Structures are given as structure tokens and as C-alpha cells.
Amino acid sequence: MFHDHEPRRLGYRDIRTRWAVVQSTVGKLLAASAALVAVVGAIALSVLVLAVVVTGMLLVGAYLWWKTRDLRRQMRADMSRAVFGDNIIEGEIIEGEIVRDDGRKDGDKE
């Protein structure tokens, strides 16, 4: 007979096995629900941070657009003066042809 062998008790092994199954099932359910809560919380937090960042960017963009409107108006006026000259009347376009006389005759070469 072996001395290190534990004597068998009736029903002892079945109770321990069932309790381990219950513990592991409850543990798995708790772990799964905790993971689900963590994932949902992370998604909610990321959506909130994204909304705050986008709102901040829109506010900064609107502020810069508002503060530079006079500068843009001046730049448009300067561009029209550079293209059409200083003495133009708004809305009037004169088309024509430029003829330059440099004093040479048709047969003269440079």
C-alpha cells in the first residue's frame, strides 16, 4: 500500500470540480464584462477627445479667417492694381493692341 495516497472521500472530488467550473465560468464572465466596459469606455473617451480637438481647430480657423479678412481684401486690391494698373475704372475693360515704334525701318538689322 502507498503512504502518499490520499484516501478517497465520497463526493469530495465532484464538489471540488463543480466549484472550479463555477469559479472559472464566473471569472470568465467577469473578465469579459470588464474588458467590454474598458473597450466601450476607451471608444467613448476617444470620441470625446476627437470632438474637442475638431471644435478647437474650427474655432482657431474661424478666428484666423476673421482676423485676416482685411489683409485678404488688401491683397486682392493690390493684385488687381498690379495686373490692370493704377488708373483703371472698376468694371471697365479696354481691349486693344500696342504698336511700338523704335525708329527702325523694315530692312534695317540690328
DOROLUM-15363 format. One record per residue (C-alpha): x, z, y; residue number from 1. Coordinates in nm, 2 decimals, decimal comma, m for minus. Layout:
BEGIN
DRENMAR / X / Z / Y / NUM
...
//
This chain:
BEGIN
DRENMAR / 0,00 / 0,00 / 0,00 / 1
DRENMAR / 0,12 / m0,08 / 0,36 / 2
DRENMAR / 0,16 / 0,20 / 0,60 / 3
DRENMAR / 0,13 / m0,01 / 0,92 / 4
DRENMAR / m0,20 / m0,15 / 0,82 / 5
DRENMAR / m0,50 / m0,01 / 1,02 / 6
DRENMAR / m0,79 / 0,08 / 0,82 / 7
DRENMAR / m1,09 / m0,13 / 0,86 / 8
DRENMAR / m1,38 / 0,00 / 1,05 / 9
DRENMAR / m1,72 / m0,14 / 1,01 / 10
DRENMAR / m1,83 / m0,34 / 1,31 / 11
DRENMAR / m1,53 / m0,25 / 1,53 / 12
DRENMAR / m1,38 / m0,60 / 1,53 / 13
DRENMAR / m1,71 / m0,77 / 1,60 / 14
DRENMAR / m1,78 / m0,54 / 1,90 / 15
DRENMAR / m1,43 / m0,60 / 2,05 / 16
DRENMAR / m1,46 / m0,97 / 2,00 / 17
DRENMAR / m1,80 / m0,99 / 2,16 / 18
DRENMAR / m1,69 / m0,78 / 2,46 / 19
DRENMAR / m1,38 / m1,00 / 2,51 / 20
DRENMAR / m1,61 / m1,31 / 2,51 / 21
DRENMAR / m1,84 / m1,14 / 2,77 / 22
DRENMAR / m1,54 / m1,04 / 2,98 / 23
DRENMAR / m1,39 / m1,39 / 2,97 / 24
DRENMAR / m1,72 / m1,56 / 3,05 / 25
DRENMAR / m1,79 / m1,33 / 3,34 / 26
DRENMAR / m1,43 / m1,36 / 3,46 / 27
DRENMAR / m1,46 / m1,74 / 3,44 / 28
DRENMAR / m1,79 / m1,74 / 3,63 / 29
DRENMAR / m1,64 / m1,51 / 3,90 / 30
DRENMAR / m1,33 / m1,72 / 3,93 / 31
DRENMAR / m1,53 / m2,04 / 3,96 / 32
DRENMAR / m1,76 / m1,90 / 4,22 / 33
DRENMAR / m1,47 / m1,76 / 4,42 / 34
DRENMAR / m1,30 / m2,10 / 4,41 / 35
DRENMAR / m1,62 / m2,27 / 4,52 / 36
DRENMAR / m1,66 / m2,02 / 4,81 / 37
DRENMAR / m1,29 / m2,08 / 4,91 / 38
DRENMAR / m1,33 / m2,46 / 4,90 / 39
DRENMAR / m1,66 / m2,46 / 5,10 / 40
DRENMAR / m1,50 / m2,22 / 5,35 / 41
DRENMAR / m1,19 / m2,44 / 5,39 / 42
DRENMAR / m1,41 / m2,75 / 5,44 / 43
DRENMAR / m1,63 / m2,57 / 5,70 / 44
DRENMAR / m1,32 / m2,44 / 5,88 / 45
DRENMAR / m1,16 / m2,79 / 5,89 / 46
DRENMAR / m1,48 / m2,95 / 6,02 / 47
DRENMAR / m1,49 / m2,68 / 6,29 / 48
DRENMAR / m1,13 / m2,73 / 6,39 / 49
DRENMAR / m1,18 / m3,11 / 6,39 / 50
DRENMAR / m1,48 / m3,08 / 6,62 / 51
DRENMAR / m1,29 / m2,85 / 6,86 / 52
DRENMAR / m0,99 / m3,09 / 6,87 / 53
DRENMAR / m1,21 / m3,40 / 6,93 / 54
DRENMAR / m1,40 / m3,22 / 7,20 / 55
DRENMAR / m1,08 / m3,12 / 7,37 / 56
DRENMAR / m0,94 / m3,47 / 7,35 / 57
DRENMAR / m1,26 / m3,61 / 7,50 / 58
DRENMAR / m1,26 / m3,36 / 7,79 / 59
DRENMAR / m0,89 / m3,43 / 7,87 / 60
DRENMAR / m0,95 / m3,81 / 7,85 / 61
DRENMAR / m1,26 / m3,78 / 8,08 / 62
DRENMAR / m1,06 / m3,56 / 8,33 / 63
DRENMAR / m0,77 / m3,81 / 8,34 / 64
DRENMAR / m1,01 / m4,10 / 8,38 / 65
DRENMAR / m1,19 / m3,93 / 8,66 / 66
DRENMAR / m0,87 / m3,83 / 8,84 / 67
DRENMAR / m0,71 / m4,18 / 8,82 / 68
DRENMAR / m1,01 / m4,38 / 8,94 / 69
DRENMAR / m0,88 / m4,42 / 9,29 / 70
DRENMAR / m0,54 / m4,52 / 9,16 / 71
DRENMAR / m0,71 / m4,79 / 8,94 / 72
DRENMAR / m0,91 / m4,92 / 9,24 / 73
DRENMAR / m0,59 / m4,95 / 9,45 / 74
DRENMAR / m0,41 / m5,13 / 9,17 / 75
DRENMAR / m0,69 / m5,38 / 9,14 / 76
DRENMAR / m0,68 / m5,44 / 9,51 / 77
DRENMAR / m0,31 / m5,48 / 9,51 / 78
DRENMAR / m0,33 / m5,73 / 9,22 / 79
DRENMAR / m0,59 / m5,94 / 9,40 / 80
DRENMAR / m0,37 / m5,94 / 9,71 / 81
DRENMAR / m0,06 / m6,04 / 9,51 / 82
DRENMAR / m0,25 / m6,33 / 9,34 / 83
DRENMAR / m0,46 / m6,46 / 9,63 / 84
DRENMAR / m0,26 / m6,35 / 9,93 / 85
DRENMAR / m0,35 / m6,10 / 10,21 / 86
DRENMAR / m0,57 / m6,33 / 10,41 / 87
DRENMAR / m0,84 / m6,41 / 10,17 / 88
DRENMAR / m1,21 / m6,35 / 10,22 / 89
DRENMAR / m1,38 / m6,18 / 9,93 / 90
DRENMAR / m1,57 / m6,42 / 9,72 / 91
DRENMAR / m1,44 / m6,74 / 9,87 / 92
DRENMAR / m1,21 / m6,96 / 9,67 / 93
DRENMAR / m1,05 / m7,26 / 9,82 / 94
DRENMAR / m0,91 / m7,51 / 9,58 / 95
DRENMAR / m0,66 / m7,77 / 9,69 / 96
DRENMAR / m0,33 / m7,94 / 9,64 / 97
DRENMAR / 0,00 / m7,86 / 9,80 / 98
DRENMAR / 0,22 / m8,15 / 9,93 / 99
DRENMAR / 0,57 / m8,07 / 10,03 / 100
DRENMAR / 0,79 / m8,29 / 10,25 / 101
DRENMAR / 1,16 / m8,22 / 10,20 / 102
DRENMAR / 1,27 / m8,52 / 10,41 / 103
DRENMAR / 1,40 / m8,74 / 10,13 / 104
DRENMAR / 1,29 / m9,09 / 10,06 / 105
DRENMAR / 1,17 / m9,22 / 9,73 / 106
DRENMAR / 1,51 / m9,39 / 9,64 / 107
DRENMAR / 1,73 / m9,10 / 9,75 / 108
DRENMAR / 1,90 / m8,90 / 9,49 / 109
DRENMAR / 2,04 / m8,55 / 9,53 / 110
//
